[in-house]
Amino acid sequence: MNIKDYGLKSNVTENIDNIARIIATHKDMYEIVCNKGKGFARIKRGAFYDNPNAIYPTTGDFVLIELNDSGDSMIYETLRRNSSFSRTASSSDRDQELRSQHEQLVAANFDYVFIVMSLNNNFSLNRIERYLALTWESGGIPVIVLTKRDLVQNVSEYIDKVKDIAFGVDVYAISCITKEGLDDIKKYFAKGNTICFLGSSGVGKSTLVNTLYGEEVMKTSEIREEDSRGRHTTTVRNLIMLPNGAMVIDTPGMRELGMWNAEEGISKTFSDIEEYIKMCKYSDCTHTNEPGCKILELIEKGELTRERYDEYVKLMKESQYNTDPEQYLKNKKEKFKEITRINKYNKKKY
């Protein structure tokens, strides 16, 4: 077995016999693969708990290990990531304030992010925009894959809707039942490439992995007809090697994706809106009722939808709050003062 087959880049200077890749996470235990084969490892407490700058590993990470042939190996360092995908902690956390300041890493060192959305009641342009923002921030290349195309007649209409909000992103519609569209996405699965799958429960991520693999390597479950939702069939983040040498990281379906420091990704996803904002008459425009506001003008003309602008504002606020809650609340207070001042001015003038 050669660790380079698992995506290790040739410019790594460390002794590759001491390098492993995380292929699954199980709470405090990690499943790894290295030149000696597969095994399990734990983090070395002194190297992580006593180091405030330590980077804790996640699925897809390359790590330095102290190999133990007769037991669990020890992880003492996480190597620099080329890409990583994170979110805020789940809303099941009791302390909402603590949740907003806690980042959860989902996957690392992937080349592409397959944003998987099914063509049933699950379909949501707003959710695609959210995934796109996080993907651009991650360093991976987004690819949108619309599954279950056999359920709809107007496939091209769905593709056009997605392309209208996903500038420069490849969009494909596939069916694992009829096999339509599968040949179109095979080019991404070259040997050594790592593709991270993201999407809600029931959209067909596990089914697609099984189809690509050629046999059932991941459990699948039926979805509820009334709302097209499914149970979480993937409970841990796994890195799976396909027969052709490409790798897939399948993540648990995420009902909630919190924006964690994703302003650059949001800016890229909504690049059109940010260009429009620059065209406003006033640099401090609040885009509420100012004369000369380009955003309001385009919305009135129907060239920009209110929904898309509102989603941009929502995601940007969420990212700013999760990154620095104290500064966000301070800025919010100042913005309300500015809006109040403008309203008083307009009322007095008109």
C-alpha positions as a Python dict, from the first residue, in 0.01 Angstrom:
ca = {
    (1, 'M'): (0, 0, 0),
    (2, 'N'): (127, 348, -88),
    (3, 'I'): (3, 656, 95),
    (4, 'K'): (52, 859, -225),
    (5, 'D'): (-234, 659, -378),
    (6, 'Y'): (-452, 823, -113),
    (7, 'G'): (-386, 1172, -246),
    (8, 'L'): (-62, 1268, -71),
    (9, 'K'): (105, 1535, -285),
    (10, 'S'): (458, 1475, -408),
    (11, 'N'): (590, 1801, -256),
    (12, 'V'): (553, 1674, 103),
    (13, 'T'): (896, 1681, 270),
    (14, 'E'): (826, 1461, 574),
    (15, 'N'): (918, 1093, 583),
    (16, 'I'): (612, 942, 416),
    (17, 'D'): (641, 625, 628),
    (18, 'N'): (530, 843, 923),
    (19, 'I'): (235, 993, 735),
    (20, 'A'): (-120, 857, 747),
    (21, 'R'): (-454, 977, 617),
    (22, 'I'): (-767, 983, 829),
    (23, 'I'): (-1032, 775, 652),
    (24, 'A'): (-1295, 775, 929),
    (25, 'T'): (-1359, 943, 1264),
    (26, 'H'): (-1520, 772, 1564),
    (27, 'K'): (-1530, 1024, 1850),
    (28, 'D'): (-1181, 986, 2009),
    (29, 'M'): (-1070, 715, 1768),
    (30, 'Y'): (-948, 760, 1412),
    (31, 'E'): (-927, 504, 1134),
    (32, 'I'): (-611, 561, 931),
    (33, 'V'): (-430, 434, 624),
    (34, 'C'): (-53, 451, 573),
    (35, 'N'): (225, 267, 390),
    (36, 'K'): (190, -21, 637),
    (37, 'G'): (-181, -61, 569),
    (38, 'K'): (-497, 32, 761),
    (39, 'G'): (-533, 65, 1136),
    (40, 'F'): (-654, 284, 1420),
    (41, 'A'): (-497, 577, 1599),
    (42, 'R'): (-557, 821, 1883),
    (43, 'I'): (-429, 1172, 1927),
    (44, 'K'): (-124, 1215, 2149),
    (45, 'R'): (-260, 1414, 2442),
    (46, 'G'): (55, 1612, 2509),
    (47, 'A'): (84, 1720, 2146),
    (48, 'F'): (-276, 1846, 2130),
    (49, 'Y'): (-426, 1920, 2473),
    (50, 'D'): (-119, 2111, 2588),
    (51, 'N'): (-88, 2303, 2261),
    (52, 'P'): (-348, 2582, 2211),
    (53, 'N'): (-250, 2608, 1843),
    (54, 'A'): (-289, 2238, 1771),
    (55, 'I'): (-507, 2146, 1473),
    (56, 'Y'): (-730, 1853, 1560),
    (57, 'P'): (-765, 1603, 1273),
    (58, 'T'): (-1077, 1521, 1077),
    (59, 'T'): (-1166, 1290, 788),
    (60, 'G'): (-934, 1352, 494),
    (61, 'D'): (-650, 1497, 697),
    (62, 'F'): (-291, 1384, 655),
    (63, 'V'): (-125, 1337, 995),
    (64, 'L'): (213, 1247, 1138),
    (65, 'I'): (200, 929, 1344),
    (66, 'E'): (402, 715, 1577),
    (67, 'L'): (322, 377, 1428),
    (68, 'N'): (227, 93, 1661),
    (69, 'D'): (214, -245, 1487),
    (70, 'S'): (48, -416, 1783),
    (71, 'G'): (-208, -152, 1886),
    (72, 'D'): (-334, 199, 1828),
    (73, 'S'): (-89, 438, 1666),
    (74, 'M'): (-45, 791, 1803),
    (75, 'I'): (-119, 1109, 1606),
    (76, 'Y'): (109, 1393, 1706),
    (77, 'E'): (57, 1649, 1429),
    (78, 'T'): (-193, 1742, 1158),
    (79, 'L'): (-30, 1847, 833),
    (80, 'R'): (-124, 2165, 648),
    (81, 'R'): (-457, 2137, 469),
    (82, 'N'): (-519, 2225, 106),
    (83, 'S'): (-891, 2263, 175),
    (84, 'S'): (-1131, 2214, 462),
    (85, 'F'): (-1502, 2234, 518),
    (86, 'S'): (-1645, 2348, 850),
    (87, 'R'): (-1970, 2452, 1006),
    (88, 'T'): (-2090, 2582, 1341),
    (89, 'A'): (-2182, 2324, 1599),
    (90, 'S'): (-2522, 2156, 1587),
    (91, 'S'): (-2822, 2337, 1735),
    (92, 'S'): (-2859, 2045, 1974),
    (93, 'D'): (-2589, 2211, 2184),
    (94, 'R'): (-2758, 2354, 2491),
    (95, 'D'): (-2561, 2675, 2512),
    (96, 'Q'): (-2659, 2879, 2206),
    (97, 'E'): (-2389, 3139, 2271),
    (98, 'L'): (-2120, 2871, 2299),
    (99, 'R'): (-2253, 2709, 1982),
    (100, 'S'): (-2202, 3026, 1781),
    (101, 'Q'): (-1832, 3027, 1868),
    (102, 'H'): (-1759, 2659, 1810),
    (103, 'E'): (-1635, 2542, 1472),
    (104, 'Q'): (-1688, 2183, 1359),
    (105, 'L'): (-1466, 2051, 1084),
    (106, 'V'): (-1648, 1823, 844),
    (107, 'A'): (-1377, 1716, 598),
    (108, 'A'): (-1034, 1817, 470),
    (109, 'N'): (-804, 1790, 168),
    (110, 'F'): (-1062, 1742, -103),
    (111, 'D'): (-1036, 1860, -463),
    (112, 'Y'): (-1405, 1894, -545),
    (113, 'V'): (-1722, 1941, -344),
    (114, 'F'): (-2028, 1773, -492),
    (115, 'I'): (-2330, 1974, -376),
    (116, 'V'): (-2600, 1710, -401),
    (117, 'M'): (-2964, 1820, -428),
    (118, 'S'): (-3254, 1597, -528),
    (119, 'L'): (-3526, 1698, -773),
    (120, 'N'): (-3817, 1646, -536),
    (121, 'N'): (-3957, 1845, -244),
    (122, 'N'): (-3603, 1880, -110),
    (123, 'F'): (-3503, 2114, -395),
    (124, 'S'): (-3409, 2458, -263),
    (125, 'L'): (-3215, 2734, -437),
    (126, 'N'): (-3147, 2904, -104),
    (127, 'R'): (-2986, 2589, 29),
    (128, 'I'): (-2770, 2564, -281),
    (129, 'E'): (-2655, 2923, -227),
    (130, 'R'): (-2563, 2839, 131),
    (131, 'Y'): (-2364, 2532, 25),
    (132, 'L'): (-2192, 2731, -249),
    (133, 'A'): (-2077, 3000, -8),
    (134, 'L'): (-1927, 2744, 227),
    (135, 'T'): (-1768, 2551, -58),
    (136, 'W'): (-1596, 2854, -211),
    (137, 'E'): (-1467, 2936, 138),
    (138, 'S'): (-1335, 2582, 183),
    (139, 'G'): (-1086, 2593, -103),
    (140, 'G'): (-1256, 2310, -293),
    (141, 'I'): (-1414, 2343, -638),
    (142, 'P'): (-1797, 2322, -627),
    (143, 'V'): (-1993, 2096, -861),
    (144, 'I'): (-2372, 2085, -835),
    (145, 'V'): (-2530, 1744, -885),
    (146, 'L'): (-2910, 1724, -909),
    (147, 'T'): (-3018, 1368, -834),
    (148, 'K'): (-3339, 1176, -910),
    (149, 'R'): (-3388, 1338, -1251),
    (150, 'D'): (-3622, 1050, -1336),
    (151, 'L'): (-3880, 1207, -1103),
    (152, 'V'): (-3932, 1522, -1313),
    (153, 'Q'): (-4009, 1602, -1674),
    (154, 'N'): (-3865, 1955, -1694),
    (155, 'V'): (-3504, 1877, -1602),
    (156, 'S'): (-3363, 2161, -1812),
    (157, 'E'): (-3573, 2416, -1623),
    (158, 'Y'): (-3421, 2307, -1292),
    (159, 'I'): (-3071, 2324, -1438),
    (160, 'D'): (-3134, 2676, -1572),
    (161, 'K'): (-3262, 2793, -1231),
    (162, 'V'): (-2948, 2665, -1063),
    (163, 'K'): (-2716, 2816, -1323),
    (164, 'D'): (-2880, 3155, -1266),
    (165, 'I'): (-2746, 3158, -908),
    (166, 'A'): (-2431, 2946, -948),
    (167, 'F'): (-2205, 3154, -1171),
    (168, 'G'): (-1924, 2955, -1328),
    (169, 'V'): (-2020, 2630, -1155),
    (170, 'D'): (-2083, 2305, -1343),
    (171, 'V'): (-2437, 2171, -1297),
    (172, 'Y'): (-2546, 1815, -1377),
    (173, 'A'): (-2870, 1622, -1344),
    (174, 'I'): (-2839, 1247, -1290),
    (175, 'S'): (-3041, 940, -1205),
    (176, 'C'): (-2893, 635, -1035),
    (177, 'I'): (-3197, 436, -1152),
    (178, 'T'): (-3186, 514, -1525),
    (179, 'K'): (-2809, 594, -1519),
    (180, 'E'): (-2875, 920, -1707),
    (181, 'G'): (-2605, 1181, -1657),
    (182, 'L'): (-2360, 952, -1476),
    (183, 'D'): (-2111, 956, -1762),
    (184, 'D'): (-2101, 1337, -1742),
    (185, 'I'): (-1960, 1340, -1387),
    (186, 'K'): (-1706, 1059, -1426),
    (187, 'K'): (-1435, 1304, -1536),
    (188, 'Y'): (-1405, 1430, -1178),
    (189, 'F'): (-1324, 1084, -1045),
    (190, 'A'): (-967, 1060, -1168),
    (191, 'K'): (-717, 852, -970),
    (192, 'G'): (-592, 1045, -667),
    (193, 'N'): (-878, 1298, -666),
    (194, 'T'): (-1085, 1341, -350),
    (195, 'I'): (-1449, 1446, -381),
    (196, 'C'): (-1650, 1556, -78),
    (197, 'F'): (-2027, 1493, -95),
    (198, 'L'): (-2254, 1744, 78),
    (199, 'G'): (-2629, 1744, 96),
    (200, 'S'): (-2932, 1690, 315),
    (201, 'S'): (-3055, 1349, 423),
    (202, 'G'): (-3244, 1161, 153),
    (203, 'V'): (-3094, 1336, -151),
    (204, 'G'): (-2915, 1021, -265),
    (205, 'K'): (-2552, 1072, -164),
    (206, 'S'): (-2505, 716, -38),
    (207, 'T'): (-2689, 575, -341),
    (208, 'L'): (-2457, 768, -571),
    (209, 'V'): (-2149, 640, -385),
    (210, 'N'): (-2277, 281, -418),
    (211, 'T'): (-2345, 334, -789),
    (212, 'L'): (-1995, 471, -848),
    (213, 'Y'): (-1838, 190, -647),
    (214, 'G'): (-2033, -83, -824),
    (215, 'E'): (-2169, -244, -508),
    (216, 'E'): (-2330, -143, -181),
    (217, 'V'): (-2063, 2, 44),
    (218, 'M'): (-2295, 249, 218),
    (219, 'K'): (-2638, 192, 369),
    (220, 'T'): (-2935, 369, 214),
    (221, 'S'): (-3286, 430, 344),
    (222, 'E'): (-3624, 528, 207),
    (223, 'I'): (-3743, 887, 232),
    (224, 'R'): (-4082, 1005, 356),
    (225, 'E'): (-4318, 1076, 68),
    (226, 'E'): (-4489, 1372, 238),
    (227, 'D'): (-4178, 1588, 277),
    (228, 'S'): (-3902, 1405, 85),
    (229, 'R'): (-3687, 1383, 397),
    (230, 'G'): (-3474, 1088, 489),
    (231, 'R'): (-3303, 949, 796),
    (232, 'H'): (-2932, 994, 854),
    (233, 'T'): (-2797, 677, 693),
    (234, 'T'): (-2440, 808, 714),
    (235, 'T'): (-2349, 853, 1081),
    (236, 'V'): (-1974, 905, 1050),
    (237, 'R'): (-1757, 1080, 794),
    (238, 'N'): (-1590, 818, 577),
    (239, 'L'): (-1327, 838, 306),
    (240, 'I'): (-1393, 562, 54),
    (241, 'M'): (-1151, 453, -215),
    (242, 'L'): (-1331, 375, -541),
    (243, 'P'): (-1205, 90, -764),
    (244, 'N'): (-1048, 338, -1007),
    (245, 'G'): (-841, 510, -736),
    (246, 'A'): (-1059, 819, -681),
    (247, 'M'): (-1178, 889, -327),
    (248, 'V'): (-1510, 1004, -187),
    (249, 'I'): (-1582, 1163, 150),
    (250, 'D'): (-1947, 1108, 231),
    (251, 'T'): (-2073, 1327, 512),
    (252, 'P'): (-2380, 1281, 733),
    (253, 'G'): (-2681, 1468, 597),
    (254, 'M'): (-2681, 1808, 762),
    (255, 'R'): (-3015, 1960, 852),
    (256, 'E'): (-2843, 2278, 958),
    (257, 'L'): (-2533, 2440, 815),
    (258, 'G'): (-2411, 2735, 1016),
    (259, 'M'): (-2188, 2984, 838),
    (260, 'W'): (-1843, 2990, 997),
    (261, 'N'): (-1621, 3276, 881),
    (262, 'A'): (-1743, 3241, 523),
    (263, 'E'): (-1753, 3600, 405),
    (264, 'E'): (-1519, 3539, 110),
    (265, 'G'): (-1728, 3243, -3),
    (266, 'I'): (-2048, 3447, 30),
    (267, 'S'): (-1891, 3728, -173),
    (268, 'K'): (-1802, 3486, -451),
    (269, 'T'): (-2147, 3324, -450),
    (270, 'F'): (-2320, 3663, -458),
    (271, 'S'): (-2063, 3847, -668),
    (272, 'D'): (-2342, 4011, -871),
    (273, 'I'): (-2498, 4168, -562),
    (274, 'E'): (-2166, 4297, -433),
    (275, 'E'): (-2105, 4466, -768),
    (276, 'Y'): (-2452, 4625, -752),
    (277, 'I'): (-2382, 4754, -401),
    (278, 'K'): (-2078, 4941, -533),
    (279, 'M'): (-2311, 5123, -777),
    (280, 'C'): (-2523, 5276, -500),
    (281, 'K'): (-2519, 5655, -478),
    (282, 'Y'): (-2399, 5654, -117),
    (283, 'S'): (-2113, 5443, 14),
    (284, 'D'): (-2298, 5389, 344),
    (285, 'C'): (-2627, 5295, 175),
    (286, 'T'): (-2845, 5069, 390),
    (287, 'H'): (-3048, 4955, 87),
    (288, 'T'): (-3378, 5028, 259),
    (289, 'N'): (-3522, 5355, 123),
    (290, 'E'): (-3234, 5574, 2),
    (291, 'P'): (-3275, 5751, -334),
    (292, 'G'): (-3013, 5628, -579),
    (293, 'C'): (-2991, 5280, -425),
    (294, 'K'): (-2897, 5037, -704),
    (295, 'I'): (-3028, 4735, -511),
    (296, 'L'): (-3376, 4883, -471),
    (297, 'E'): (-3375, 4994, -835),
    (298, 'L'): (-3293, 4645, -965),
    (299, 'I'): (-3549, 4480, -737),
    (300, 'E'): (-3817, 4719, -862),
    (301, 'K'): (-3722, 4644, -1224),
    (302, 'G'): (-3732, 4270, -1157),
    (303, 'E'): (-3364, 4228, -1250),
    (304, 'L'): (-3279, 4114, -896),
    (305, 'T'): (-3514, 3913, -678),
    (306, 'R'): (-3585, 4021, -325),
    (307, 'E'): (-3534, 3657, -216),
    (308, 'R'): (-3179, 3645, -350),
    (309, 'Y'): (-3081, 3975, -189),
    (310, 'D'): (-3240, 3874, 143),
    (311, 'E'): (-3049, 3544, 135),
    (312, 'Y'): (-2723, 3732, 78),
    (313, 'V'): (-2793, 3958, 378),
    (314, 'K'): (-2894, 3660, 593),
    (315, 'L'): (-2581, 3456, 520),
    (316, 'M'): (-2348, 3753, 562),
    (317, 'K'): (-2503, 3837, 900),
    (318, 'E'): (-2476, 3476, 1010),
    (319, 'S'): (-2111, 3454, 910),
    (320, 'Q'): (-2021, 3780, 1083),
    (321, 'Y'): (-2201, 3679, 1402),
    (322, 'N'): (-2044, 3334, 1419),
    (323, 'T'): (-1698, 3481, 1356),
    (324, 'D'): (-1717, 3768, 1609),
    (325, 'P'): (-2051, 3798, 1796),
    (326, 'E'): (-1942, 4103, 1998),
    (327, 'Q'): (-1832, 4303, 1694),
    (328, 'Y'): (-2141, 4195, 1498),
    (329, 'L'): (-2378, 4323, 1768),
    (330, 'K'): (-2182, 4649, 1786),
    (331, 'N'): (-2205, 4697, 1408),
    (332, 'K'): (-2575, 4610, 1415),
    (333, 'K'): (-2640, 4878, 1676),
    (334, 'E'): (-2453, 5137, 1470),
    (335, 'K'): (-2645, 5039, 1157),
    (336, 'F'): (-2980, 5087, 1330),
    (337, 'K'): (-2868, 5431, 1442),
    (338, 'E'): (-2779, 5516, 1081),
    (339, 'I'): (-3116, 5391, 950),
    (340, 'T'): (-3297, 5598, 1214),
    (341, 'R'): (-3095, 5906, 1117),
    (342, 'I'): (-3175, 5860, 746),
    (343, 'N'): (-3546, 5808, 814),
    (344, 'K'): (-3561, 6128, 1021),
    (345, 'Y'): (-3380, 6318, 746),
    (346, 'N'): (-3615, 6191, 474),
    (347, 'K'): (-3922, 6262, 681),
    (348, 'K'): (-3808, 6618, 744),
    (349, 'K'): (-3711, 6673, 378),
    (350, 'Y'): (-4020, 6526, 211),
}
